[in-house]
Amino acid sequence: MRNQDSELDAFKREIDLCQFAVSLGYEIDRRESWRGSTVLRRGADKIVVKRNGNGHYVFFSVRDDRDNGTVIDLLQRRLHLSLGAVRQILRPWIGRPAICSQFPRLEPVGLDRMRVEGVYRRMANAQRFPYLEHERCVPAAVLSSPRFAGRMRIDSLGNTVFPHFDAAGLCGYEIKNGGFTGFAAGGQKGLWFSHTRRDDQRLVLAESAIDALSYAALFPNAEDQTRYASLGGKPSSRQRVLVQATIEAPGRGRDRSGIRRR
């Protein structure tokens, strides 16, 4: 029994779930993947792969919050296999090296961070933002521009949501609406970012993401060489470290959040 349990643990810990999912026909979505999280799609099936605090590779479905687990659960639910059949399929994968260039290393993260990302991933990636457009008068053209598109979402209550990132990936999100400001339960403040470009010449750092969007609307950069970031309120010592790292890393082709440049 101990040997069997040890084998199951090895499956969860040693088999790169991203690489295994590709063998089942999934394709990595680089535009939606970021540091600490890899998004894969197969038809209408969309999953996010991370590593939990135990070092196990785990996934959750963006379409169904009940669909989550390890490589064992992925196989049993997609192929309807017994545990014995799953063991036979997974044994040859133990010790197989990951394709590092295709699948960046995923570092283990805590349960709270996984819950925060699960909630955020299921929010609507909206095209229009009524609160920002009508109450804060941010032009729709700014919100949909390549610099900001996809950097805000809408939750089930109609609030605008701004994701925060740290060195490990998504760590929380700020929630805004008329007369209301909140933050993700269990999350931590990092920095909100616009997209970046290799030829950026300036960084605008604002207290809130709405301030950054307003600055972009009031002082447009014709060359589009300005990137934006915000703190979401009074800066913590943790955020000061992130700001310093952001300032010291100009001209990279990917955001400090780890999202690939579009």
Accessible surface in RSA format (square Angstrom, percent):
REM  Atomic radii and reference values for relative SASA: ProtOr
REM  Chains: A
REM  Algorithm: Lee & Richards
REM  Probe-radius: 1.40
REM  Slices: 20
REM RES _ NUM      All-atoms   Total-Side   Main-Chain    Non-polar    All polar
REM                ABS   REL    ABS   REL    ABS   REL    ABS   REL    ABS   REL
RES MET A   1   166.62  86.3 127.32  84.3  39.30  93.6 112.63  95.8  53.99  71.5
RES ARG A   2   209.54  88.0 202.21 103.1   7.33  17.5  81.00 110.7 128.55  77.9
RES ASN A   3   128.49  88.6 121.05 117.0   7.44  17.9  29.50  71.0  98.99  95.7
RES GLN A   4    93.36  52.2  91.49  66.9   1.88   4.5  20.62  43.9  72.74  55.2
RES ASP A   5    78.72  55.1  73.16  72.8   5.56  13.1  28.62  67.4  50.10  50.0
RES SER A   6    71.67  60.6  61.55  82.1  10.12  23.3  30.36  64.7  41.30  57.9
RES GLU A   7    43.24  24.8  37.06  28.0   6.18  14.7  23.61  45.7  19.63  16.0
RES LEU A   8    31.95  17.8  31.95  22.9   0.00   0.0  31.95  22.4   0.00   0.0
RES ASP A   9    50.33  35.3  48.87  48.6   1.46   3.5  19.82  46.6  30.51  30.4
RES ALA A  10    20.36  18.7  17.93  27.7   2.43   5.5  20.18  28.4   0.19   0.5
RES PHE A  11     0.23   0.1   0.13   0.1   0.10   0.3   0.13   0.1   0.10   0.3
RES LYS A  12    54.34  26.5  54.07  33.2   0.27   0.6   5.31   4.8  49.03  52.2
RES ARG A  13    93.46  39.2  88.36  45.0   5.10  12.1  39.91  54.5  53.55  32.5
RES GLU A  14    89.42  51.3  68.19  51.6  21.23  50.5  28.68  55.5  60.74  49.6
RES ILE A  15     2.17   1.2   0.21   0.2   1.95   4.7   1.95   1.4   0.21   0.6
RES ASP A  16    17.62  12.3  13.66  13.6   3.96   9.4   6.30  14.8  11.32  11.3
RES LEU A  17     0.00   0.0   0.00   0.0   0.00   0.0   0.00   0.0   0.00   0.0
RES CYS A  18     1.61   1.2   1.61   1.8   0.00   0.0   0.00   0.0   1.61   1.7
RES GLN A  19    21.39  12.0  19.83  14.5   1.56   3.7   7.53  16.0  13.85  10.5
RES PHE A  20     2.92   1.5   2.92   1.8   0.00   0.0   2.92   1.8   0.00   0.0
RES ALA A  21     0.00   0.0   0.00   0.0   0.00   0.0   0.00   0.0   0.00   0.0
RES VAL A  22    50.47  33.2  41.95  38.0   8.51  20.5  41.95  36.5   8.51  23.1
RES SER A  23    65.00  54.9  24.38  32.5  40.63  93.6  32.70  69.6  32.31  45.3
RES LEU A  24    37.70  21.0  20.74  14.8  16.96  42.6  26.87  18.9  10.82  29.1
RES GLY A  25    45.25  55.8   0.00   N/A  45.25  55.8  31.05  85.2  14.19  31.8
RES TYR A  26     2.74   1.3   0.00   0.0   2.74   7.1   0.00   0.0   2.74   3.4
RES GLU A  27   129.45  74.3 125.74  95.1   3.72   8.8  41.60  80.5  87.85  71.7
RES ILE A  28    31.69  18.0  14.15  10.5  17.53  42.3  14.15  10.2  17.53  47.6
RES ASP A  29    24.63  17.3  18.83  18.7   5.80  13.7  10.11  23.8  14.52  14.5
RES ARG A  30    76.93  32.3  72.99  37.2   3.94   9.4  39.51  54.0  37.42  22.7
RES ARG A  31   151.74  63.7 149.37  76.1   2.37   5.6  61.53  84.1  90.21  54.7
RES GLU A  32    30.36  17.4  26.51  20.1   3.85   9.2  13.96  27.0  16.40  13.4
RES SER A  33    14.43  12.2  13.07  17.4   1.36   3.1  13.19  28.1   1.24   1.7
RES TRP A  34    20.15   8.1  11.35   5.5   8.80  20.7  15.48   8.3   4.68   7.6
RES ARG A  35    83.94  35.2  73.43  37.4  10.50  25.0  43.58  59.6  40.35  24.5
RES GLY A  36     8.00   9.9   0.00   N/A   8.00   9.9   4.02  11.0   3.98   8.9
RES SER A  37     1.29   1.1   0.18   0.2   1.10   2.5   0.00   0.0   1.29   1.8
RES THR A  38     4.47   3.2   4.47   4.5   0.00   0.0   0.11   0.1   4.36   6.6
RES VAL A  39     0.00   0.0   0.00   0.0   0.00   0.0   0.00   0.0   0.00   0.0
RES LEU A  40     0.00   0.0   0.00   0.0   0.00   0.0   0.00   0.0   0.00   0.0
RES ARG A  41    75.33  31.6  73.06  37.2   2.27   5.4  34.27  46.8  41.06  24.9
RES ARG A  42    84.59  35.5  74.86  38.2   9.73  23.2  34.73  47.5  49.86  30.2
RES GLY A  43    75.24  92.8   0.00   N/A  75.24  92.8  45.93 126.0  29.31  65.6
RES ALA A  44    86.71  79.7  68.94 106.4  17.76  40.4  76.17 107.3  10.54  27.9
RES ASP A  45    32.44  22.7  26.10  26.0   6.34  15.0  22.28  52.4  10.15  10.1
RES LYS A  46    16.15   7.9  16.15   9.9   0.00   0.0   0.58   0.5  15.56  16.6
RES ILE A  47     0.00   0.0   0.00   0.0   0.00   0.0   0.00   0.0   0.00   0.0
RES VAL A  48     0.41   0.3   0.00   0.0   0.41   1.0   0.00   0.0   0.41   1.1
RES VAL A  49     0.00   0.0   0.00   0.0   0.00   0.0   0.00   0.0   0.00   0.0
RES LYS A  50     3.22   1.6   3.10   1.9   0.11   0.3   0.67   0.6   2.55   2.7
RES ARG A  51    24.12  10.1  23.96  12.2   0.16   0.4   0.00   0.0  24.12  14.6
RES ASN A  52    31.35  21.6  31.35  30.3   0.00   0.0  11.77  28.3  19.58  18.9
RES GLY A  53    58.53  72.2   0.00   N/A  58.53  72.2  25.47  69.9  33.05  74.0
RES ASN A  54    98.56  68.0  86.82  83.9  11.74  28.3  14.35  34.5  84.21  81.4
RES GLY A  55     6.79   8.4   0.00   N/A   6.79   8.4   6.50  17.8   0.29   0.6
RES HIS A  56    23.14  12.6  23.14  16.1   0.00   0.0  16.80  17.3   6.34   7.4
RES TYR A  57    23.44  10.9  23.30  13.3   0.13   0.3   3.97   3.0  19.47  24.0
RES VAL A  58    15.21  10.0  15.08  13.7   0.13   0.3  15.08  13.1   0.13   0.3
RES PHE A  59     3.69   1.8   0.00   0.0   3.69   9.6   0.89   0.5   2.80   8.0
RES PHE A  60    15.84   7.9  15.84   9.8   0.00   0.0  15.84   9.6   0.00   0.0
RES SER A  61     2.71   2.3   2.71   3.6   0.00   0.0   0.00   0.0   2.71   3.8
RES VAL A  62    16.25  10.7   8.63   7.8   7.61  18.3   8.63   7.5   7.61  20.6
RES ARG A  63   143.89  60.4 106.16  54.1  37.73  89.8  53.01  72.4  90.88  55.1
RES ASP A  64    48.47  34.0  44.63  44.4   3.84   9.1  21.75  51.2  26.72  26.6
RES ASP A  65    95.34  66.8  78.27  77.9  17.07  40.4  17.29  40.7  78.05  77.8
RES ARG A  66   192.33  80.8 174.01  88.7  18.32  43.6  78.31 107.0 114.02  69.1
RES ASP A  67    21.79  15.3  19.75  19.7   2.04   4.8  10.36  24.4  11.44  11.4
RES ASN A  68    63.45  43.8  61.19  59.1   2.26   5.4   9.48  22.8  53.97  52.2
RES GLY A  69    16.50  20.3   0.00   N/A  16.50  20.3  15.55  42.7   0.95   2.1
RES THR A  70    15.69  11.2  15.69  15.9   0.00   0.0  14.72  19.8   0.96   1.5
RES VAL A  71     0.86   0.6   0.86   0.8   0.00   0.0   0.86   0.7   0.00   0.0
RES ILE A  72    14.00   8.0  14.00  10.4   0.00   0.0  14.00  10.1   0.00   0.0
RES ASP A  73    39.94  28.0  39.27  39.1   0.66   1.6   1.36   3.2  38.58  38.5
RES LEU A  74     0.00   0.0   0.00   0.0   0.00   0.0   0.00   0.0   0.00   0.0
RES LEU A  75     0.12   0.1   0.12   0.1   0.00   0.0   0.12   0.1   0.00   0.0
RES GLN A  76    57.68  32.3  51.52  37.6   6.17  14.7  12.69  27.0  45.00  34.1
RES ARG A  77   103.46  43.4  87.53  44.6  15.93  37.9  39.74  54.3  63.72  38.6
RES ARG A  78    38.15  16.0  17.20   8.8  20.95  49.9  14.19  19.4  23.96  14.5
RES LEU A  79    76.31  42.5  60.05  43.0  16.26  40.9  62.86  44.1  13.45  36.2
RES HIS A  80   158.18  86.4 126.41  87.9  31.76  81.3  91.12  93.9  67.05  78.0
RES LEU A  81    50.43  28.1  38.52  27.6  11.91  29.9  41.50  29.1   8.93  24.0
RES SER A  82    73.82  62.4  57.32  76.5  16.50  38.0  53.89 114.8  19.94  27.9
RES LEU A  83    70.78  39.4  66.26  47.4   4.52  11.4  66.26  46.5   4.52  12.2
RES GLY A  84    39.61  48.8   0.00   N/A  39.61  48.8  32.30  88.6   7.31  16.4
RES ALA A  85    32.32  29.7  27.12  41.9   5.20  11.8  29.26  41.2   3.06   8.1
RES VAL A  86     0.00   0.0   0.00   0.0   0.00   0.0   0.00   0.0   0.00   0.0
RES ARG A  87    27.20  11.4  27.20  13.9   0.00   0.0  10.42  14.2  16.78  10.2
RES GLN A  88   127.35  71.2 113.95  83.3  13.40  31.9  26.59  56.6 100.75  76.4
RES ILE A  89    66.38  37.8  57.81  43.1   8.56  20.6  64.04  46.1   2.34   6.3
RES LEU A  90     0.00   0.0   0.00   0.0   0.00   0.0   0.00   0.0   0.00   0.0
RES ARG A  91   117.70  49.4 106.84  54.5  10.85  25.8  45.46  62.1  72.24  43.8
RES PRO A  92    87.52  63.8  60.38  55.0  27.14  98.7  73.32  60.5  14.20  88.3
RES TRP A  93    31.27  12.5  30.21  14.6   1.06   2.5  17.60   9.4  13.67  22.2
RES ILE A  94    64.38  36.6  44.80  33.4  19.57  47.2  44.80  32.3  19.57  53.1
RES GLY A  95    64.03  79.0   0.00   N/A  64.03  79.0  39.56 108.6  24.47  54.8
RES ARG A  96   109.26  45.9  89.32  45.5  19.95  47.5  30.70  42.0  78.56  47.6
RES PRO A  97   108.45  79.0  94.87  86.5  13.58  49.4 104.86  86.6   3.59  22.3
RES ALA A  98    39.97  36.7  22.00  33.9  17.97  40.9  22.09  31.1  17.88  47.4
RES ILE A  99    85.27  48.5  80.29  59.8   4.98  12.0  85.27  61.4   0.00   0.0
RES CYS A 100   101.47  76.8  88.29  98.5  13.18  31.0  36.24  91.8  65.23  70.3
RES SER A 101   103.12  87.1  69.22  92.4  33.89  78.1  59.98 127.7  43.14  60.4
RES GLN A 102    53.69  30.0  51.50  37.6   2.19   5.2  13.99  29.8  39.70  30.1
RES PHE A 103     5.59   2.8   1.86   1.2   3.72   9.7   1.93   1.2   3.66  10.5
RES PRO A 104    66.60  48.5  57.31  52.2   9.29  33.8  63.29  52.3   3.31  20.6
RES ARG A 105   173.99  73.1 142.39  72.6  31.60  75.2  64.93  88.7 109.07  66.1
RES LEU A 106     6.49   3.6   5.57   4.0   0.92   2.3   5.57   3.9   0.92   2.5
RES GLU A 107    89.82  51.6  88.84  67.2   0.99   2.3  51.57  99.7  38.26  31.2
RES PRO A 108    60.85  44.3  41.15  37.5  19.70  71.6  41.15  34.0  19.70 122.4
RES VAL A 109    11.59   7.6   3.88   3.5   7.71  18.6  11.58  10.1   0.01   0.0
RES GLY A 110    42.74  52.7   0.00   N/A  42.74  52.7  32.68  89.7  10.06  22.5
RES LEU A 111   109.75  61.1  99.51  71.2  10.24  25.7 100.80  70.8   8.95  24.1
RES ASP A 112    76.09  53.3  72.76  72.4   3.33   7.9  16.36  38.5  59.73  59.6
RES ARG A 113    39.66  16.7  35.62  18.2   4.04   9.6  11.29  15.4  28.38  17.2
RES MET A 114    27.75  14.4  24.24  16.0   3.50   8.3  23.07  19.6   4.67   6.2
RES ARG A 115   144.03  60.5 135.20  68.9   8.82  21.0  58.60  80.1  85.43  51.8
RES VAL A 116     3.90   2.6   1.48   1.3   2.42   5.8   3.88   3.4   0.02   0.1
RES GLU A 117     0.00   0.0   0.00   0.0   0.00   0.0   0.00   0.0   0.00   0.0
RES GLY A 118     5.46   6.7   0.00   N/A   5.46   6.7   5.46  15.0   0.00   0.0
RES VAL A 119    79.23  52.1  74.46  67.4   4.78  11.5  77.53  67.4   1.70   4.6
RES TYR A 120     2.77   1.3   2.77   1.6   0.00   0.0   0.00   0.0   2.77   3.4
RES ARG A 121     4.95   2.1   1.28   0.7   3.67   8.7   0.91   1.2   4.04   2.5
RES ARG A 122    87.23  36.6  55.31  28.2  31.91  76.0  39.97  54.6  47.26  28.6
RES MET A 123    22.93  11.9  11.65   7.7  11.28  26.9  16.41  14.0   6.51   8.6
RES ALA A 124    57.32  52.7  44.19  68.2  13.13  29.9  54.36  76.6   2.95   7.8
RES ASN A 125    70.73  48.8  51.99  50.2  18.75  45.1  19.78  47.6  50.96  49.3
RES ALA A 126    28.88  26.6  12.26  18.9  16.62  37.8  20.56  28.9   8.32  22.0
RES GLN A 127   146.35  81.8 133.11  97.3  13.23  31.5  60.02 127.8  86.33  65.5
RES ARG A 128   146.87  61.7 139.72  71.2   7.14  17.0  61.93  84.6  84.94  51.5
RES PHE A 129     6.80   3.4   6.80   4.2   0.00   0.0   6.80   4.1   0.00   0.0
RES PRO A 130    77.08  56.2  75.91  69.2   1.17   4.3  76.49  63.2   0.59   3.7
RES TYR A 131    18.67   8.7  13.49   7.7   5.18  13.5   8.70   6.5   9.97  12.3
RES LEU A 132     0.00   0.0   0.00   0.0   0.00   0.0   0.00   0.0   0.00   0.0
RES GLU A 133    24.62  14.1  12.21   9.2  12.41  29.6   6.42  12.4  18.20  14.9
RES HIS A 134   137.57  75.2 110.87  77.1  26.70  68.3  75.74  78.1  61.83  71.9
RES GLU A 135   107.74  61.9  79.17  59.9  28.57  68.0  33.74  65.3  73.99  60.4
RES ARG A 136    97.86  41.1  79.54  40.5  18.32  43.6  16.60  22.7  81.26  49.3
RES CYS A 137    99.42  75.2  77.89  86.9  21.52  50.6  32.20  81.6  67.22  72.5
RES VAL A 138     3.00   2.0   1.01   0.9   1.99   4.8   1.97   1.7   1.03   2.8
RES PRO A 139    62.35  45.4  50.77  46.3  11.58  42.1  62.35  51.5   0.00   0.0
RES ALA A 140    33.73  31.0  26.24  40.5   7.48  17.0  26.71  37.6   7.01  18.6
RES ALA A 141    77.36  71.1  61.36  94.7  16.00  36.4  67.75  95.4   9.62  25.5
RES VAL A 142    25.94  17.1  23.28  21.1   2.66   6.4  25.94  22.5   0.00   0.0
RES LEU A 143     4.40   2.4   2.14   1.5   2.26   5.7   2.33   1.6   2.06   5.6
RES SER A 144    69.96  59.1  47.75  63.7  22.21  51.2  34.77  74.1  35.19  49.3
RES SER A 145    29.99  25.3  24.78  33.1   5.21  12.0  28.00  59.6   1.99   2.8
RES PRO A 146   112.48  82.0  99.96  91.1  12.53  45.5 107.74  89.0   4.74  29.4
RES ARG A 147    12.95   5.4   9.71   4.9   3.24   7.7  11.73  16.0   1.22   0.7
RES PHE A 148     4.71   2.4   4.71   2.9   0.00   0.0   4.71   2.9   0.00   0.0
RES ALA A 149    32.91  30.3  30.51  47.1   2.40   5.5  32.91  46.4   0.00   0.0
RES GLY A 150    25.85  31.9   0.00   N/A  25.85  31.9   4.11  11.3  21.74  48.7
RES ARG A 151     5.03   2.1   5.03   2.6   0.00   0.0   0.53   0.7   4.50   2.7
RES MET A 152     0.48   0.3   0.42   0.3   0.06   0.1   0.42   0.4   0.06   0.1
RES ARG A 153    15.79   6.6  15.79   8.0   0.00   0.0   0.00   0.0  15.79   9.6
RES ILE A 154    26.14  14.9  24.90  18.6   1.24   3.0  24.90  17.9   1.24   3.4
RES ASP A 155    21.31  14.9  15.38  15.3   5.93  14.0   8.14  19.1  13.18  13.1
RES SER A 156   119.68 101.1  72.66  97.0  47.02 108.3  59.38 126.4  60.30  84.5
RES LEU A 157   148.34  82.6 119.22  85.3  29.11  73.2 125.40  88.1  22.93  61.7
RES GLY A 158    37.65  46.4   0.00   N/A  37.65  46.4  25.31  69.5  12.34  27.6
RES ASN A 159    13.86   9.6  13.86  13.4   0.00   0.0   0.00   0.0  13.86  13.4
RES THR A 160     0.32   0.2   0.32   0.3   0.00   0.0   0.00   0.0   0.32   0.5
RES VAL A 161     0.00   0.0   0.00   0.0   0.00   0.0   0.00   0.0   0.00   0.0
RES PHE A 162     0.64   0.3   0.64   0.4   0.00   0.0   0.64   0.4   0.00   0.0
RES PRO A 163     2.00   1.5   2.00   1.8   0.00   0.0   2.00   1.7   0.00   0.0
RES HIS A 164     0.02   0.0   0.02   0.0   0.00   0.0   0.02   0.0   0.00   0.0
RES PHE A 165     1.66   0.8   0.98   0.6   0.68   1.8   0.98   0.6   0.68   2.0
RES ASP A 166    12.65   8.9   8.95   8.9   3.70   8.7   8.54  20.1   4.11   4.1
RES ALA A 167    63.93  58.8  54.17  83.6   9.76  22.2  56.62  79.7   7.31  19.4
RES ALA A 168    39.22  36.1  30.47  47.0   8.75  19.9  36.86  51.9   2.36   6.2
RES GLY A 169     0.77   0.9   0.00   N/A   0.77   0.9   0.77   2.1   0.00   0.0
RES LEU A 170     1.43   0.8   0.05   0.0   1.38   3.5   0.05   0.0   1.38   3.7
RES CYS A 171     4.77   3.6   1.10   1.2   3.66   8.6   1.59   4.0   3.18   3.4
RES GLY A 172     0.00   0.0   0.00   N/A   0.00   0.0   0.00   0.0   0.00   0.0
RES TYR A 173    15.16   7.1  15.16   8.6   0.00   0.0   0.81   0.6  14.35  17.7
RES GLU A 174     8.54   4.9   8.54   6.5   0.00   0.0   2.56   4.9   5.98   4.9
RES ILE A 175    25.89  14.7  25.89  19.3   0.00   0.0  25.89  18.6   0.00   0.0
RES LYS A 176    31.07  15.2  31.07  19.1   0.00   0.0   3.16   2.8  27.92  29.7
RES ASN A 177    38.15  26.3  36.14  34.9   2.01   4.8   6.47  15.6  31.67  30.6
RES GLY A 178    41.17  50.8   0.00   N/A  41.17  50.8  16.36  44.9  24.81  55.6
RES GLY A 179    94.00 115.9   0.00   N/A  94.00 115.9  46.07 126.4  47.92 107.3
RES PHE A 180    98.17  49.1  91.98  57.0   6.18  16.1  94.68  57.4   3.48  10.0
RES THR A 181    82.46  58.6  54.15  54.9  28.31  67.5  42.21  56.7  40.25  60.8
RES GLY A 182    18.19  22.4   0.00   N/A  18.19  22.4  17.23  47.3   0.96   2.2
RES PHE A 183    55.32  27.7  30.64  19.0  24.68  64.2  30.64  18.6  24.68  70.6
RES ALA A 184     6.93   6.4   0.25   0.4   6.68  15.2   1.45   2.0   5.48  14.5
RES ALA A 185    99.23  91.2  70.06 108.1  29.17  66.4  80.33 113.1  18.90  50.1
RES GLY A 186    50.20  61.9   0.00   N/A  50.20  61.9  26.37  72.4  23.83  53.4
RES GLY A 187    21.21  26.2   0.00   N/A  21.21  26.2   1.30   3.6  19.92  44.6
RES GLN A 188    98.62  55.1  93.84  68.6   4.79  11.4  33.58  71.5  65.04  49.3
RES LYS A 189    76.31  37.2  69.22  42.5   7.09  16.9  40.61  36.6  35.70  38.0
RES GLY A 190     0.00   0.0   0.00   N/A   0.00   0.0   0.00   0.0   0.00   0.0
RES LEU A 191     0.78   0.4   0.78   0.6   0.00   0.0   0.78   0.5   0.00   0.0
RES TRP A 192     0.37   0.1   0.37   0.2   0.00   0.0   0.32   0.2   0.05   0.1
RES PHE A 193    10.92   5.5  10.11   6.3   0.81   2.1  10.11   6.1   0.81   2.3
RES SER A 194     0.42   0.4   0.15   0.2   0.27   0.6   0.00   0.0   0.42   0.6
RES HIS A 195     7.67   4.2   7.67   5.3   0.00   0.0   7.63   7.9   0.04   0.0
RES THR A 196     6.33   4.5   5.58   5.7   0.75   1.8   5.58   7.5   0.75   1.1
RES ARG A 197    84.39  35.4  84.39  43.0   0.00   0.0  24.16  33.0  60.23  36.5
RES ARG A 198   154.51  64.9 139.05  70.9  15.46  36.8  50.29  68.7 104.22  63.2
RES ASP A 199    57.16  40.0  50.46  50.2   6.70  15.8  37.66  88.6  19.50  19.4
RES ASP A 200    13.96   9.8   2.36   2.4  11.60  27.4   2.36   5.6  11.60  11.6
RES GLN A 201   132.45  74.1  98.31  71.8  34.14  81.3  34.13  72.6  98.31  74.6
RES ARG A 202   113.11  47.5 103.43  52.7   9.68  23.0  62.89  86.0  50.22  30.4
RES LEU A 203    58.22  32.4  26.96  19.3  31.26  78.6  26.96  18.9  31.26  84.1
RES VAL A 204    22.04  14.5  19.09  17.3   2.95   7.1  22.04  19.1   0.00   0.0
RES LEU A 205    72.38  40.3  41.94  30.0  30.44  76.5  41.94  29.5  30.44  81.9
RES ALA A 206    15.75  14.5   7.93  12.2   7.82  17.8  15.75  22.2   0.00   0.0
RES GLU A 207   108.04  62.0  99.68  75.4   8.36  19.9  28.15  54.5  79.89  65.2
RES SER A 208    17.54  14.8  17.54  23.4   0.00   0.0  13.10  27.9   4.44   6.2
RES ALA A 209     1.04   1.0   0.38   0.6   0.67   1.5   0.38   0.5   0.67   1.8
RES ILE A 210     2.66   1.5   2.55   1.9   0.11   0.3   2.55   1.8   0.11   0.3
RES ASP A 211    63.12  44.2  57.10  56.8   6.02  14.2  16.47  38.8  46.65  46.5
RES ALA A 212     0.00   0.0   0.00   0.0   0.00   0.0   0.00   0.0   0.00   0.0
RES LEU A 213     0.00   0.0   0.00   0.0   0.00   0.0   0.00   0.0   0.00   0.0
RES SER A 214    34.96  29.5  32.91  43.9   2.06   4.7  24.71  52.6  10.26  14.4
RES TYR A 215    73.28  34.2  70.50  40.1   2.78   7.2  46.49  34.9  26.78  33.0
RES ALA A 216    10.64   9.8   6.06   9.3   4.58  10.4   6.23   8.8   4.41  11.7
RES ALA A 217    31.80  29.2   9.14  14.1  22.66  51.6  10.58  14.9  21.22  56.2
RES LEU A 218   128.75  71.7 106.14  75.9  22.61  56.8 108.65  76.3  20.10  54.1
RES PHE A 219   115.46  57.8 109.94  68.1   5.51  14.3 114.32  69.3   1.14   3.3
RES PRO A 220   104.82  76.4  80.07  73.0  24.75  90.0  82.54  68.1  22.28 138.5
RES ASN A 221    40.46  27.9  22.58  21.8  17.88  43.1   5.83  14.0  34.63  33.5
RES ALA A 222   102.43  94.2  57.75  89.1  44.68 101.6  70.34  99.1  32.08  85.0
RES GLU A 223   111.21  63.8  94.84  71.8  16.37  39.0  49.96  96.6  61.25  50.0
RES ASP A 224    47.81  33.5  46.62  46.4   1.18   2.8  23.62  55.6  24.19  24.1
RES GLN A 225    47.92  26.8  47.50  34.7   0.42   1.0   2.95   6.3  44.97  34.1
RES THR A 226     2.05   1.5   1.23   1.2   0.81   1.9   0.72   1.0   1.33   2.0
RES ARG A 227    19.36   8.1  19.36   9.9   0.00   0.0  10.71  14.6   8.65   5.2
RES TYR A 228     9.53   4.5   7.85   4.5   1.69   4.4   2.04   1.5   7.49   9.2
RES ALA A 229     0.32   0.3   0.32   0.5   0.00   0.0   0.32   0.5   0.00   0.0
RES SER A 230     0.00   0.0   0.00   0.0   0.00   0.0   0.00   0.0   0.00   0.0
RES LEU A 231    20.30  11.3  19.91  14.2   0.39   1.0  19.91  14.0   0.39   1.1
RES GLY A 232     6.06   7.5   0.00   N/A   6.06   7.5   1.27   3.5   4.78  10.7
RES GLY A 233    17.75  21.9   0.00   N/A  17.75  21.9  15.63  42.9   2.13   4.8
RES LYS A 234   179.83  87.7 155.35  95.3  24.48  58.3 104.19  93.8  75.64  80.6
RES PRO A 235    47.21  34.4  41.84  38.1   5.37  19.5  41.84  34.5   5.37  33.4
RES SER A 236    49.82  42.1  41.98  56.0   7.84  18.1  46.55  99.1   3.27   4.6
RES SER A 237    82.58  69.8  75.49 100.7   7.09  16.3  42.73  91.0  39.85  55.8
RES ARG A 238    75.57  31.7  68.15  34.7   7.42  17.7  55.23  75.5  20.34  12.3
RES GLN A 239     0.94   0.5   0.94   0.7   0.00   0.0   0.00   0.0   0.94   0.7
RES ARG A 240   134.91  56.6 127.68  65.1   7.23  17.2  58.20  79.5  76.71  46.5
RES VAL A 241   103.49  68.1  99.52  90.1   3.97   9.6 102.72  89.2   0.77   2.1
RES LEU A 242    24.80  13.8  23.90  17.1   0.89   2.2  24.10  16.9   0.70   1.9
RES VAL A 243    22.19  14.6  21.92  19.8   0.28   0.7  22.19  19.3   0.00   0.0
RES GLN A 244    92.82  51.9  92.48  67.6   0.34   0.8  34.94  74.4  57.88  43.9
RES ALA A 245    28.45  26.2  22.41  34.6   6.03  13.7  26.85  37.8   1.59   4.2
RES THR A 246     7.42   5.3   3.70   3.7   3.73   8.9   2.91   3.9   4.51   6.8
RES ILE A 247    97.82  55.7  82.36  61.4  15.46  37.3  86.23  62.1  11.59  31.4
RES GLU A 248   117.94  67.7  87.34  66.1  30.60  72.9  39.14  75.7  78.80  64.3
RES ALA A 249     6.67   6.1   3.03   4.7   3.65   8.3   5.16   7.3   1.52   4.0
RES PRO A 250    97.43  71.0  81.53  74.3  15.90  57.8  83.13  68.6  14.31  88.9
RES GLY A 251    30.03  37.0   0.00   N/A  30.03  37.0  14.97  41.1  15.06  33.7
RES ARG A 252   130.70  54.9 127.17  64.8   3.53   8.4  39.10  53.4  91.60  55.5
RES GLY A 253    15.47  19.1   0.00   N/A  15.47  19.1   3.11   8.5  12.36  27.7
RES ARG A 254    88.52  37.2  82.77  42.2   5.75  13.7  29.02  39.7  59.50  36.1
RES ASP A 255     1.19   0.8   0.01   0.0   1.18   2.8   0.18   0.4   1.01   1.0
RES ARG A 256    51.71  21.7  47.05  24.0   4.67  11.1  13.05  17.8  38.66  23.4
RES SER A 257     0.13   0.1   0.00   0.0   0.13   0.3   0.13   0.3   0.00   0.0
RES GLY A 258     1.51   1.9   0.00   N/A   1.51   1.9   0.18   0.5   1.34   3.0
RES ILE A 259     6.62   3.8   6.62   4.9   0.00   0.0   6.62   4.8   0.00   0.0
RES ARG A 260    83.35  35.0  82.72  42.2   0.63   1.5  22.18  30.3  61.18  37.1
RES ARG A 261    93.71  39.3  70.72  36.0  22.99  54.7   2.81   3.8  90.90  55.1
RES ARG A 262   118.14  49.6  61.74  31.5  56.40 134.3  52.23  71.4  65.91  39.9
END  Absolute sums over single chains surface
CHAIN  1 A    12801.5      10158.9       2642.7       6863.3       5938.2
END  Absolute sums over all chains
TOTAL         12801.5      10158.9       2642.7       6863.3       5938.2
